[in-house]
């Protein structure tokens, strides 16, 4: 098994952050039960998305303290905080 390089690792966590943000944004702005397939996907993905909602900021904070020079980690953390705000304020 290959070890992920630093750039692949950053892209991996950024992808998860963007997936989480888009999931919660779509669930808050559209009626997911209007179309059956979207409702089914929403119901299947709700638990992993809640786990990602709370775990990703913790992971990103750890990476920021570990690697203080990378701007993308701060961007990831900002996106995670925006996701939490969208979830609780909309």
C-alpha distances in whole Angstrom, upper triangle without the diagonal:
4,7,9,13,16,17,14,15,18,18,16,19,22,21,21,24,26,25,27,30,30,30,33,35,35,36,39,40,40,42,38,40,43,40,39,35,35,36,34,31,32,33,29,28,30,28,25,27,29,26,25,28,28,25,24,27,26,23,24,27,25,23,26,27,24,25,28,28,26,29,26,25,29,29,27,29,32,30,30,33,35,33,34,38,38,37,40,42,42
4,6,9,13,14,11,12,16,16,14,17,20,19,20,23,24,24,26,29,29,30,32,34,34,36,38,39,40,41,38,41,43,40,39,36,35,36,34,31,32,33,30,28,30,29,25,27,29,26,24,28,28,24,23,26,25,21,23,25,23,21,24,25,22,22,25,25,23,26,23,23,27,27,24,27,30,28,28,31,33,31,33,36,36,36,39,41,41
4,6,10,12,10,10,13,14,13,15,18,18,19,21,23,23,24,27,28,29,31,33,33,35,37,38,39,41,38,40,42,40,39,36,35,36,35,31,32,33,30,28,30,28,24,25,27,24,22,26,26,22,21,23,22,18,19,22,20,17,21,22,19,18,22,22,20,23,20,20,24,24,22,24,27,26,26,29,31,29,31,34,34,34,37,39,40
4,7,8,6,6,10,10,9,12,14,15,15,18,19,20,22,24,25,26,28,29,30,32,34,35,36,38,35,38,40,38,37,34,32,34,33,29,30,31,28,26,28,26,23,23,25,23,20,23,23,20,18,21,20,16,17,20,18,15,18,20,17,16,20,19,17,19,17,17,20,20,18,21,24,23,22,26,27,26,28,31,31,31,34,36,36
4,6,5,6,9,10,10,13,14,15,17,18,20,21,23,24,26,27,29,30,32,33,35,36,37,39,37,40,42,40,39,36,34,36,35,31,32,34,31,28,30,29,25,25,27,25,22,24,25,21,19,21,21,17,17,19,18,14,17,19,16,14,17,17,15,17,15,15,19,19,18,20,23,22,23,26,27,27,29,31,32,32,35,37,37
4,5,5,6,9,10,11,12,14,16,17,18,20,21,23,24,26,27,28,30,32,33,34,36,38,36,39,41,39,39,36,34,36,35,31,31,33,31,28,29,28,24,24,26,24,21,23,23,20,17,18,18,15,14,16,15,11,13,15,13,11,14,13,11,13,12,12,15,16,15,17,20,20,20,23,24,24,26,29,29,30,32,34,35
4,5,5,6,9,10,10,12,14,15,16,18,20,21,22,24,26,27,28,30,32,32,34,36,34,38,39,37,38,34,32,34,34,30,30,32,30,27,28,28,24,24,26,24,21,22,23,20,17,19,20,16,15,18,17,13,15,17,15,13,15,14,11,13,10,12,15,15,14,17,19,18,19,22,23,23,26,28,28,29,32,33,33
4,5,5,6,9,10,10,12,14,15,16,18,20,21,22,25,25,27,28,30,31,32,35,32,35,37,35,35,31,30,32,31,27,28,30,27,24,26,25,22,21,24,22,19,21,22,19,16,19,19,16,15,18,18,14,16,19,17,15,18,17,14,15,12,13,17,16,14,17,20,19,19,22,23,23,25,28,28,28,31,33,33
4,5,5,6,9,10,11,12,14,15,17,19,20,21,23,24,26,27,29,30,32,34,31,35,36,35,35,31,29,31,30,26,27,28,26,23,24,23,20,19,21,19,16,18,19,16,13,15,16,12,12,15,14,11,13,16,14,13,16,15,13,14,11,11,15,15,12,15,18,17,17,20,21,21,23,25,26,26,29,31,31
4,5,5,6,9,10,11,12,14,15,16,18,20,21,22,24,26,27,28,30,32,30,34,35,34,34,31,29,31,30,26,26,28,26,23,24,23,20,19,21,19,16,17,18,16,12,14,15,12,10,13,13,10,12,15,13,12,14,13,10,11,8,8,11,11,9,12,15,14,14,17,19,18,20,23,23,24,27,28,29
4,6,5,6,9,10,10,12,14,15,16,18,20,21,22,24,26,26,28,30,28,31,33,31,32,28,26,28,28,24,24,26,24,21,23,23,19,18,21,19,16,17,19,17,13,15,17,14,13,16,16,14,15,18,17,15,17,16,13,13,9,10,14,12,10,14,15,14,15,18,19,18,21,23,23,24,27,28,28
4,6,5,6,9,10,11,13,14,16,17,19,20,21,23,25,26,27,29,27,30,31,30,30,26,24,26,25,22,22,24,21,18,20,20,16,15,18,16,13,15,17,14,12,14,16,12,12,16,16,13,16,19,17,16,19,18,15,15,12,12,15,14,11,14,16,14,14,18,19,17,20,23,22,23,26,27,27
4,5,5,6,9,10,11,12,14,15,17,18,20,21,23,24,26,28,26,29,31,30,30,27,24,26,25,22,21,23,21,18,19,18,15,14,16,14,10,12,14,11,8,11,12,9,8,12,13,11,13,16,15,14,16,17,13,14,10,9,12,11,8,10,13,11,11,14,16,14,16,19,19,20,22,24,25
4,5,5,6,9,10,10,12,14,16,16,18,20,21,22,24,26,25,28,30,28,29,26,23,25,25,21,21,23,22,18,19,19,16,14,17,16,12,13,15,13,10,12,14,12,10,14,15,13,14,17,17,16,17,17,13,12,8,9,11,9,6,10,11,9,10,13,14,13,16,18,18,19,22,23,23
4,5,5,6,9,10,10,12,14,15,16,18,20,21,22,24,22,25,27,26,26,23,20,22,22,18,18,21,19,16,17,18,14,13,16,15,12,13,16,14,11,14,16,14,13,17,18,16,17,21,20,19,20,20,17,16,12,12,15,12,10,13,14,11,12,15,15,14,17,19,18,19,22,23,23
4,5,5,6,9,10,10,12,14,15,16,18,20,21,23,21,24,26,25,25,22,19,21,20,17,16,18,16,13,14,14,11,9,12,11,8,10,12,11,8,11,13,12,11,15,16,15,17,20,20,19,21,21,18,17,13,13,15,13,10,12,14,11,10,14,14,12,14,17,17,16,20,22,21
4,5,5,6,9,10,11,12,14,16,17,18,20,22,21,24,26,25,26,23,20,21,22,18,17,19,18,14,15,15,12,10,12,12,8,9,11,10,7,9,12,11,10,13,15,14,15,18,19,18,19,20,16,15,12,11,12,10,7,9,10,7,6,10,10,9,11,14,14,14,17,19,19
4,5,5,6,8,10,10,12,14,15,16,18,20,19,22,24,23,24,21,18,20,21,17,16,19,18,14,15,17,14,11,14,14,11,11,14,14,11,13,16,15,13,17,19,17,18,22,22,21,22,22,18,16,13,13,14,11,9,11,11,8,9,12,11,9,13,15,13,14,18,19,18
4,5,5,6,9,10,11,12,14,15,16,18,16,20,21,20,20,18,15,17,17,13,13,15,14,11,12,14,11,9,12,13,10,10,14,14,11,14,17,16,15,19,20,19,20,24,24,23,24,25,21,20,16,16,17,15,12,14,14,11,11,14,13,10,13,16,14,14,18,19,18
4,6,5,6,8,10,11,12,14,16,18,16,19,21,20,21,19,16,16,17,14,12,14,14,10,10,11,9,6,9,10,7,7,10,11,9,11,14,14,14,17,19,18,20,23,23,23,24,25,21,20,17,16,16,14,11,12,13,9,8,11,11,7,10,13,11,11,14,16,16
4,6,5,6,9,10,11,12,14,17,16,19,21,21,22,20,16,17,19,16,14,16,17,13,13,14,13,9,11,13,10,9,12,13,11,12,16,16,15,17,20,19,20,23,24,24,24,24,21,19,16,16,15,13,11,12,11,7,7,10,8,5,9,10,9,9,13,14,13
4,6,5,6,8,10,10,12,14,13,17,18,18,19,17,13,15,16,13,12,15,15,12,13,15,14,10,13,15,12,12,15,16,14,16,19,19,18,21,23,23,23,26,27,27,27,27,24,21,18,18,19,16,14,15,14,11,11,13,11,9,12,13,11,11,15,16,14
4,6,5,6,9,10,11,13,11,14,16,15,16,14,11,12,13,10,8,11,12,9,9,12,11,8,10,13,11,10,14,16,14,16,19,19,19,22,24,24,25,28,28,28,29,29,26,24,21,20,21,18,16,17,16,13,12,14,13,9,12,14,11,10,14,16,14
4,5,5,6,9,10,12,11,14,16,17,18,17,13,13,15,13,10,12,14,11,9,12,12,8,9,12,11,9,13,15,14,15,18,19,19,21,23,24,24,27,28,28,29,29,26,24,21,21,20,18,16,16,15,12,11,12,10,7,9,10,8,7,10,12,10
4,5,5,6,9,11,11,15,16,17,18,17,14,14,17,14,12,15,16,14,13,16,15,12,13,16,14,12,16,18,16,17,21,21,20,23,25,25,25,28,30,29,29,30,27,24,21,21,21,18,16,17,15,12,12,13,10,8,10,11,7,8,11,12,9
4,5,5,6,9,8,12,13,13,15,14,10,11,14,12,10,13,15,13,12,16,16,12,14,17,16,15,18,20,19,20,23,24,23,26,28,28,28,31,33,32,32,33,29,27,24,24,24,21,19,20,19,15,15,17,14,11,14,14,11,11,14,14,12
4,6,6,7,6,10,12,12,14,13,10,10,12,11,8,11,13,11,10,13,14,11,12,16,15,14,17,19,19,20,23,24,24,26,28,29,29,32,33,33,34,34,31,29,26,25,25,23,21,21,20,17,16,17,15,12,13,14,10,9,12,13,11
4,6,8,9,12,13,15,17,17,13,13,16,15,11,14,16,14,13,16,17,13,14,18,17,15,18,20,20,20,23,25,24,26,29,29,29,32,34,34,33,34,31,29,26,26,25,22,21,21,19,16,16,16,13,11,12,12,8,8,10,10,7
4,7,9,12,12,14,17,17,13,13,17,16,13,16,18,17,16,19,20,16,17,21,20,18,21,23,22,23,26,27,26,28,31,31,31,34,36,35,35,36,32,30,27,27,26,23,22,22,21,18,18,18,15,13,15,14,10,11,13,12,9
4,6,9,9,10,13,14,10,11,14,14,11,14,17,16,15,19,20,17,18,22,21,19,23,25,24,25,29,29,29,31,34,33,34,37,38,38,38,38,35,32,29,30,29,26,25,25,24,20,21,21,18,16,18,17,14,14,16,16,12
4,5,6,8,11,12,9,9,12,13,11,13,16,16,15,19,20,18,19,22,22,21,24,26,26,27,30,31,31,33,35,36,36,39,40,40,40,41,38,35,32,32,32,29,27,28,26,23,23,24,21,18,20,20,16,15,17,18,14
4,6,6,8,9,6,5,9,9,7,9,12,12,12,16,17,15,17,20,20,19,22,24,24,26,29,29,29,32,34,34,35,38,39,39,39,40,37,34,31,31,31,28,26,27,26,23,22,23,21,18,19,20,17,15,18,19,16
4,5,6,8,7,5,8,10,9,10,13,14,14,17,19,18,19,22,22,22,25,27,27,29,31,32,32,35,37,37,38,41,42,42,43,43,40,38,35,35,35,32,30,30,30,26,25,27,25,21,22,23,20,18,20,21,18
4,6,9,8,7,11,12,12,13,16,17,17,21,22,21,22,25,25,25,28,30,30,31,34,35,35,37,39,39,40,43,44,44,45,45,42,39,36,36,36,33,31,32,31,28,27,29,26,23,25,25,21,20,23,23,20
4,6,6,6,9,10,11,12,15,16,17,20,21,20,22,25,25,25,28,30,29,31,34,34,34,37,39,39,40,43,44,43,44,44,41,39,36,36,36,33,31,32,31,28,28,29,27,24,26,26,23,22,24,25,22
4,6,5,6,9,10,11,12,14,15,19,20,19,21,24,24,24,28,29,29,31,34,34,34,37,39,39,40,43,44,44,45,45,42,40,36,36,37,34,32,33,33,29,28,30,28,25,26,27,24,23,25,27,24
4,5,5,6,8,10,11,12,14,17,18,18,20,22,22,23,26,27,27,30,32,31,32,35,37,36,38,41,41,41,42,42,39,37,34,34,35,32,29,31,31,27,26,29,27,24,25,27,24,22,25,27,24
4,5,5,6,9,10,10,12,15,16,15,17,20,20,20,23,25,24,27,29,29,29,32,34,34,35,38,38,38,39,40,36,34,31,31,32,29,26,28,27,24,23,25,23,20,22,23,20,19,22,23,20
4,5,5,6,9,10,11,14,15,15,16,19,19,20,23,24,24,27,29,29,30,32,34,34,36,38,39,39,40,41,38,36,33,32,33,30,28,28,28,25,24,25,24,20,21,23,20,18,21,22,20
4,5,5,6,9,10,13,14,14,16,18,19,20,23,24,24,27,29,29,30,33,34,34,36,38,39,39,40,41,38,37,33,32,33,31,28,29,29,26,25,27,25,22,23,25,22,20,23,25,22
4,5,5,6,8,11,12,12,14,16,16,17,20,21,21,24,26,26,26,29,31,31,32,35,35,35,37,38,34,33,29,29,30,28,25,26,26,23,22,24,23,19,21,23,20,18,21,23,21
4,6,5,6,10,11,10,12,14,14,15,18,19,19,22,24,24,25,28,29,29,31,34,34,34,36,36,33,32,28,28,28,26,23,24,24,21,19,21,20,16,18,20,17,15,18,20,18
4,6,6,8,10,10,12,14,15,16,18,20,21,23,25,25,26,29,30,31,32,35,35,36,37,38,35,34,31,30,30,29,25,26,26,23,21,23,22,19,19,21,19,16,19,21,20
4,6,7,8,10,12,13,14,15,18,19,19,22,24,24,25,28,29,29,31,34,34,34,36,37,34,33,30,28,30,28,25,25,26,23,21,23,23,19,20,23,21,18,21,24,22
4,6,6,6,9,10,11,12,15,15,16,19,20,20,22,24,25,26,28,30,30,31,32,33,30,29,26,25,26,24,21,22,23,19,17,20,20,16,17,20,18,15,18,21,20
4,6,5,6,9,10,10,13,14,15,18,19,20,21,23,25,25,27,29,30,31,32,34,31,29,26,25,25,24,21,21,22,19,16,18,18,14,14,17,15,13,15,18,17
4,5,5,6,9,10,11,12,14,17,17,18,20,22,23,24,26,28,28,30,31,33,30,29,26,24,25,24,21,21,22,19,17,19,19,15,15,18,17,14,16,20,19
4,5,5,6,8,10,10,11,15,15,15,17,20,20,21,23,25,26,27,28,30,27,26,23,21,23,22,18,18,20,17,15,17,18,15,15,18,17,15,18,21,21
4,5,5,6,9,10,10,13,14,15,16,18,20,20,22,24,25,26,27,28,25,24,21,20,21,19,16,16,17,14,12,14,15,11,11,15,14,11,14,17,17
4,5,5,7,9,10,12,13,15,16,18,19,20,22,24,25,26,27,29,26,25,23,20,21,20,17,16,17,15,12,14,14,11,10,14,13,10,12,16,16
4,5,6,6,8,11,11,12,14,16,17,18,20,22,22,24,25,27,25,24,22,19,20,20,16,15,18,16,12,14,16,13,12,16,16,13,15,19,19
4,5,5,5,8,10,10,11,14,15,16,17,20,20,21,23,24,22,21,18,16,17,16,13,12,15,12,9,12,14,11,11,14,15,13,15,18,19
4,6,6,7,10,11,12,13,15,16,17,20,21,22,23,24,22,21,18,16,16,15,12,11,13,11,7,9,11,8,7,11,11,9,12,15,16
4,6,6,7,9,11,12,13,15,16,18,19,21,22,24,22,21,19,16,16,16,13,11,13,13,9,10,12,10,9,12,14,12,13,16,18
4,6,5,6,9,10,11,12,14,16,17,18,20,22,20,20,17,14,15,16,12,11,14,13,10,12,14,12,12,15,17,15,16,20,21
4,5,5,6,8,10,10,12,14,15,16,17,19,17,16,14,11,12,12,9,8,11,10,7,10,12,11,11,14,15,15,17,19,20
4,5,5,6,9,10,10,12,14,15,15,18,16,15,13,10,10,11,8,6,9,9,6,7,11,10,10,13,15,14,15,18,20
4,5,5,6,9,10,11,12,14,15,18,16,17,15,12,12,14,11,9,12,13,10,11,14,14,13,16,18,17,18,21,23
4,5,5,6,9,10,10,12,14,16,14,15,13,10,12,13,10,9,13,13,11,13,16,15,15,18,20,19,21,23,25
4,5,5,6,9,10,10,11,13,11,12,10,6,8,10,7,6,10,10,9,11,14,14,14,17,19,19,20,22,24
4,5,5,6,9,10,10,13,12,12,12,8,8,11,9,7,10,12,11,11,15,15,15,17,20,20,20,22,25
4,5,5,6,9,10,13,13,14,13,10,11,14,12,10,14,16,14,15,18,18,18,21,23,23,24,26,28
4,5,5,6,8,10,9,11,11,7,9,12,10,10,14,15,14,15,18,19,19,22,23,24,25,27,29
4,5,5,5,8,8,9,9,6,7,10,10,9,12,14,13,14,17,18,19,21,23,24,25,26,28
4,6,6,10,10,12,13,10,11,14,14,12,15,17,16,17,20,21,21,23,25,26,27,28,31
4,6,9,10,13,13,10,12,15,15,14,17,19,18,19,22,23,23,25,28,28,29,31,33
4,6,7,10,11,9,11,13,13,13,16,18,18,19,22,23,24,26,28,28,30,31,33
4,6,8,10,9,9,13,13,13,15,18,18,19,21,23,23,25,27,28,29,30,32
4,7,9,9,10,12,14,14,16,18,19,20,22,24,25,26,28,29,31,31,33
4,6,6,7,9,11,12,13,15,16,18,19,21,22,24,25,27,28,29,31
4,5,5,6,9,10,11,13,14,16,17,19,20,21,23,25,26,27,28
4,5,5,6,9,10,10,12,14,15,16,18,20,21,23,24,25,26
4,5,5,6,9,10,11,12,14,15,17,18,20,21,23,24,25
4,5,5,6,9,10,11,12,14,15,16,18,20,21,22,24
4,5,5,6,9,10,10,12,14,15,16,18,20,21,22
4,5,5,6,9,10,11,13,14,15,17,19,20,21
4,5,5,6,9,10,11,12,14,15,17,18,20
4,5,5,6,9,10,11,12,14,15,16,17
4,5,5,6,9,10,10,12,14,15,16
4,5,5,6,9,10,11,13,14,15
4,5,5,6,9,10,11,12,14
4,5,5,6,9,10,10,11
4,5,5,6,9,10,11
4,5,5,6,8,10
4,5,5,6,8
4,6,5,6
4,6,6
4,6
4
